[in-house]
Amino acid sequence: QVQLVESGGGSVQAGGSLRLSCVASDSRGCVGWFRQAPDKEREEIAAVSLDGKSTYYADFVKGRFAISQDSAKNTTFLQLNNLKPEDGGMYYCKAIFGGGAEFWGGAYCYSALPRLGSWGQGTHVTVFS
């Protein structure tokens, strides 16, 4: 069974940064990140193609977050910058397995991830003011 393991969460002061990692046990078609704040629905943040060349972001990211890929290590990163207290919550990666960068571009992956793929267990982010 394919597994995804997130890490990198923690507690940071507002304005600070964190880098989240998602390691997959197998090669992925594409990967995305989601988050869920307490008492809120899970929301999608970004997606990236297998080769890292194609990305897509939710509007609320507004340049503060960046998704990237190290395909050789089956690892996807989410860089969180200028964090705000409302960014706190559980952060999850989700991967679609099968296909490649030619099929799963960033935008297409972003549109498919809510319906397809496998979840990691999540990593928690706390932002204090």
C-alpha positions in Angstrom: 0.0 0.0 0.0 1.3 3.4 -1.0 2.0 5.7 1.9 2.4 9.5 2.3 4.1 10.9 5.3 4.1 14.6 6.1 6.5 16.4 8.4 7.7 19.9 9.2 4.7 21.3 11.1 5.2 23.1 14.3 4.6 26.3 16.2 5.7 29.6 14.8 5.2 33.3 15.5 3.1 35.3 13.0 5.2 36.4 10.1 7.4 33.4 10.4 7.9 30.5 8.0 7.7 26.7 7.9 8.6 24.2 5.3 6.4 21.1 5.1 7.5 17.9 3.5 5.5 15.0 2.1 7.4 11.8 1.3 5.7 9.1 -0.7 6.6 5.4 -0.7 6.2 5.3 -4.5 6.4 7.5 -7.4 3.4 9.8 -7.8 1.5 11.2 -10.8 1.0 14.5 -9.0 0.7 15.9 -5.5 -1.2 18.6 -3.7 -1.6 20.1 -0.3 -4.7 20.8 1.7 -5.3 22.3 5.1 -8.1 22.2 7.7 -8.5 24.6 10.5 -10.5 23.8 13.6 -14.3 23.8 12.9 -13.7 24.5 9.2 -13.8 22.4 6.0 -10.7 21.1 4.5 -9.5 23.4 1.7 -7.1 22.8 -1.1 -3.9 24.9 -1.3 -1.8 24.0 -4.2 -0.8 21.2 -6.6 2.3 20.3 -8.6 3.2 18.1 -11.5 5.6 15.2 -11.1 8.4 17.2 -12.7 7.7 20.3 -10.6 7.3 22.5 -13.7 3.6 23.0 -13.5 1.9 24.4 -10.3 -1.5 25.7 -9.4 -2.5 27.6 -6.3 -5.7 28.6 -4.6 -6.5 32.3 -4.7 -6.0 32.8 -1.0 -2.3 31.8 -1.2 -1.5 35.2 -2.7 2.2 34.5 -3.1 2.8 33.5 0.5 3.1 29.7 -0.1 5.1 27.8 -2.6 4.9 24.1 -3.7 7.8 22.3 -5.1 9.0 18.8 -6.0 12.0 16.6 -5.6 11.0 13.7 -7.8 14.3 11.8 -7.2 13.3 11.6 -3.5 9.5 11.2 -4.0 9.2 14.3 -1.9 6.9 17.3 -2.2 7.4 20.5 -0.3 5.1 23.3 0.8 6.9 26.5 1.8 4.8 28.6 4.1 5.9 32.3 4.4 4.5 35.3 6.3 2.3 33.0 8.3 -0.8 34.3 10.0 -2.8 32.9 12.9 -5.6 31.9 10.6 -3.1 29.7 8.7 -3.0 27.3 11.7 -4.5 23.8 11.4 -3.7 20.4 10.0 -1.9 20.3 6.7 -2.3 17.2 4.5 -0.7 16.1 1.3 -2.6 14.1 -1.2 -1.2 12.2 -4.2 -2.6 10.8 -7.4 -0.6 7.7 -8.4 -0.2 6.8 -12.1 0.3 9.0 -15.1 3.1 11.5 -15.3 3.9 15.2 -15.8 2.5 15.2 -19.4 -0.9 14.0 -18.1 -1.1 15.7 -14.7 -0.3 19.3 -15.1 -0.7 21.5 -12.0 -4.1 22.9 -12.8 -5.5 19.5 -13.9 -4.1 17.9 -10.8 -5.6 20.6 -8.6 -9.0 20.0 -10.1 -8.8 16.2 -9.7 -7.4 16.0 -6.2 -10.6 16.6 -4.3 -12.0 13.4 -6.0 -8.9 11.2 -6.5 -5.8 10.1 -4.7 -4.5 9.1 -1.3 -4.1 11.1 1.8 -1.2 11.4 4.3 -1.8 11.6 8.0 -1.2 15.3 8.3 1.1 17.6 10.1 0.0 20.4 12.5 0.8 24.0 12.2 0.2 26.6 14.9 0.8 30.3 14.3 0.7 32.5 17.4 0.5 36.3 17.4 
